Amino acid sequence: QVQLVESGGGLVQAGGSLRLSCEASGRTTIYRMGWFRQAPGKEREFVAAISRNGASTTYADSVKGRFTISRVLAVNTMYLQMSSLKPEDTAVYLCAAAVAPLPHTYSGGYDYWGQGTQVTVSS
């Protein structure tokens, strides 16, 4: 079992920055972690993913160059640094963990999910 707890969401003006954190706990070894987001009335959307050692990262086209995903194994925490935020980035951001090397840009490739943290970007 893996437990995931997100933090760091909030309200920010367009052009601003936020850093999200996701702390993992449990005895299961995590292969990959990722961030997804879901806006009201929309499907869950892939944002970014990172491999266990942090050497491999993947980003959705919509966030490339603005968001940076990172991971610190020593504290079992993953981060999402978000800059140049836009109103269309407004959503609940969810942390996810995979215990096997399944496709990582799809929500079905992850085994565990956090409860989510709200990010609201005002124009």
C-alpha positions as CSV (number, residue, x, y, z in Angstrom):
1,Q,0.0,0.0,0.0
2,V,1.0,3.6,-0.7
3,Q,-0.5,6.7,0.8
4,L,-0.1,10.0,-1.1
5,V,-0.8,13.4,0.4
6,E,-0.7,16.6,-1.7
7,S,-0.2,20.1,-0.5
8,G,0.7,23.6,-1.8
9,G,-2.4,24.5,-3.8
10,G,-4.1,27.8,-3.6
11,L,-5.2,31.0,-5.4
12,V,-2.7,32.8,-7.5
13,Q,-2.9,35.5,-10.2
14,A,-2.2,34.8,-13.8
15,G,1.6,34.9,-14.4
16,G,2.3,33.8,-10.8
17,S,3.9,30.6,-9.4
18,L,3.0,27.8,-7.0
19,R,4.8,24.7,-5.9
20,L,2.9,21.5,-5.2
21,S,4.2,18.7,-3.0
22,C,3.2,15.1,-2.8
23,E,4.5,13.0,0.1
24,A,4.4,9.3,-0.2
25,S,4.4,6.7,2.6
26,G,4.1,3.0,2.8
27,R,6.2,-0.1,2.2
28,T,5.6,-0.6,-1.5
29,T,8.4,0.5,-3.8
30,I,7.2,3.1,-6.2
31,Y,8.4,2.9,-9.8
32,R,7.1,6.2,-11.2
33,M,5.1,9.1,-9.9
34,G,3.0,11.6,-11.8
35,W,0.7,14.6,-11.6
36,F,-2.7,14.8,-13.2
37,R,-5.3,17.5,-13.1
38,Q,-9.1,17.7,-13.4
39,A,-11.1,20.8,-14.0
40,P,-14.9,20.8,-13.4
41,G,-16.8,19.0,-16.2
42,K,-13.6,17.8,-17.8
43,E,-11.7,14.5,-17.9
44,R,-8.6,13.9,-15.8
45,E,-5.6,15.2,-17.7
46,F,-1.9,14.1,-17.6
47,V,0.4,16.9,-16.5
48,A,3.9,15.4,-15.8
49,A,5.6,12.2,-14.7
50,I,9.0,11.3,-13.2
51,S,10.9,8.1,-12.9
52,R,12.1,6.6,-9.7
53,N,15.6,8.1,-9.8
54,G,14.4,11.3,-11.4
55,A,16.4,10.8,-14.6
56,S,13.4,10.6,-16.8
57,T,10.6,13.2,-17.0
58,T,7.6,13.7,-19.3
59,Y,5.4,16.7,-19.7
60,A,2.1,17.5,-21.3
61,D,2.5,19.9,-24.2
62,S,0.3,22.4,-22.4
63,V,2.8,22.8,-19.5
64,K,6.2,22.3,-21.2
65,G,8.5,25.1,-20.3
66,R,6.3,26.3,-17.5
67,F,6.1,23.4,-15.1
68,T,9.0,21.4,-13.6
69,I,8.6,18.0,-11.9
70,S,11.1,16.7,-9.4
71,R,11.5,14.1,-6.8
72,V,13.6,13.6,-3.6
73,L,13.8,10.0,-2.6
74,A,15.3,10.7,0.8
75,V,12.1,12.4,1.9
76,N,9.7,10.4,-0.3
77,T,8.4,13.6,-1.8
78,M,7.6,14.7,-5.4
79,Y,7.2,18.3,-6.4
80,L,5.6,20.3,-9.2
81,Q,7.0,23.8,-9.6
82,M,4.4,25.7,-11.7
83,S,5.3,29.1,-13.2
84,S,3.7,31.5,-15.7
85,L,0.3,30.1,-14.5
86,K,-2.7,30.7,-16.7
87,P,-6.4,30.6,-15.9
88,E,-6.7,27.4,-17.9
89,D,-4.4,25.8,-15.4
90,T,-7.2,26.0,-12.8
91,A,-8.0,22.5,-11.6
92,V,-7.7,20.0,-8.8
93,Y,-4.1,18.6,-9.1
94,L,-3.7,14.9,-8.1
95,C,-0.6,13.0,-7.3
96,A,-0.3,9.4,-8.5
97,A,2.1,6.5,-8.0
98,A,2.8,3.5,-10.2
99,V,4.4,0.3,-8.9
100,A,5.1,-1.2,-12.4
101,P,6.3,0.2,-15.7
102,L,2.9,0.8,-17.4
103,P,2.2,3.7,-19.8
104,H,2.7,6.8,-17.7
105,T,0.6,9.4,-19.5
106,Y,-2.6,7.7,-18.8
107,S,-4.4,7.5,-15.5
108,G,-4.8,3.8,-15.9
109,G,-1.0,3.4,-15.6
110,Y,-1.1,4.4,-11.9
111,D,-2.0,2.3,-8.9
112,Y,-2.4,4.9,-6.1
113,W,-3.8,8.4,-6.0
114,G,-3.9,11.3,-3.5
115,Q,-7.0,13.3,-2.6
116,G,-5.9,16.3,-4.7
117,T,-5.2,19.9,-4.1
118,Q,-7.0,22.9,-5.6
119,V,-5.2,25.3,-7.8
120,T,-7.1,28.4,-8.9
121,V,-5.5,31.0,-11.3
122,S,-7.3,34.3,-11.6
123,S,-7.1,36.5,-14.6
